[in-house]
């Protein structure tokens, strides 16, 4: 039997500690399951069929746009597959395979006999919003875009924060002093107000919001990484590496950074939840994603504006509560598993 190295033993201990935290362990599985499902939202909630067989030919409208004339219609524009006329043309010489939910996040239920927002029904499980769009499909797409936005922002802000904290902590002195004063000033700027001001001049988009929030979110990890580098730069193995002529970059990368990464990873789930909360807040106030985008914050705003339609606010509240709770539980489990004392047991 192959003997495990000390690093493998510590890794296995951390995995076991993570699994022992049942709340965090099952939260990770639940979050992963929901997120993976929402990644394929186009195949679950869409107003275009997954597959069409017409006159012994197969078509995939979910991937490719087809004109109505292909199915015997009169117009060169893209076929409206929800139109009973188009459906009858196809069903005469074929069949249609629909997604589980026949609504995309932009689909308006034009054949509704109720005023919008309409209450939950068999056709619309969570009802429709004040523009006649299916709430369940918008929740699915909104969940996906919120998590993806948070993940991208967390990854890039962590990279920048680790780099800045490493330079400050390793070199210390004036670099550290000036860096800390800059971060104090930069972190004190009113991010929300700046976004509100800039929204009057620039139409916010996904990447524009991401870039602007990245300018301010990277400071959250600097203090943790800086402390680790300040503590480790005078250790014996670092002095030995410096005496052997290794460059500062190699010393930071190979000898100090691995220890700092452990402390950094414990904060990442909490940074992710904070990023999602920020995006939701901006969407709720109307300064977030462009109008019409699937957004949990926009759904909350609709719930506030339509108190007679409680399913709007309740749906957004439940989804956000579940999402943020899962991330917090996962973060707590990671924090326990990456505790430095685990390596000493």
Phi, psi and omega in degrees: 000130183290133180280134181282143175284167180297322179295320179292324179294316179296319179298318180293323177298318180294320177297318180295320178295319178298317181292330179292334174279086188301323182297315179288322182296311180287331176297321178297318178294316180295314180298315180298318181297313181294317182295318179297320178298315182291337176298335180251035183300325180299335180266354180250319181231105183202148177268009176245140180295153175286323184209140175229132171250120182221116180053052176065013175245146181252140181228146180236083182298337180293339178253323188233141177273134179237142178282160182293333182295335179299328182259017177092012179277188186254342189253146178278347180289169181298139182295139174265100189287348176273351178287123180305327180297314179293321178298319179296321179298318182288317185291343177294326183230028180179207180210168183232133174253112183265155170294171180299322178244123186272031179225136169268179183287346178255355185290128177259131182279086186284343181265014182288142177263359180251157176286149179271144356286138181263151185289160177304144181212182179295322181284323179235095190300322179254016179079191177238160179273190186285357175248008177082021179262145183294125184290321182297316179295322179291327176294318180296310180293322179294321176300314181297312184292328178293314181292317179297318177300313180296320180295314180297315180296320180295317182295310184290321179293327177293319179299312181294316181298320179294318181296314181293315180297324180294315180295315180298312184290324185286316184273328179059207176059222183294325179299315179294318181296310180294322178297318179294320179294322178295318181294323178298318179289314183295319180289341180274354179292140181283093185302315183298317180294321177298319177296318180296322179291313183292333179296339178283345183247332183233134176286115183297138172232174180304309185286328178295315177296319180299314180296319182291317178291329178297329180298336184246338187279343185291343184289344187293333183259352185299316183299319181294311182293319179302316180296320179295320181287323176298322182287321189269344186293340179255011176292158184297318183291333176288318177297322179293319178296322178292321179293330179282358175092012177291147181288158179301323181297315180294323179296315179296319185286315189268328190252328184253319185302318179305322178289323180289328181296323180301314179292326182293318185297333180293336182268344188297317177299327179286326175294322178299313179296323177293323179295318179295320179297320179297314179298318179297320180296316179296319177295322179296322181276352179089014180245019183258232183295158181303154180302138181095344179291145177292120187212133176290326177294320178294325177293323175297319178297322177294322177296323178292322182280344182233072181295340178281354178241076187296341182294337179290305180294321181295318180299312180295320181296315182296315182296314180295318179298316179296314182298309183291324178296317179299317181294321178295316179297319178296319179298320178296320179292320177296320180299318178293319184290328182265012177301127182303335182291343178298322182292340183268352181275000000 
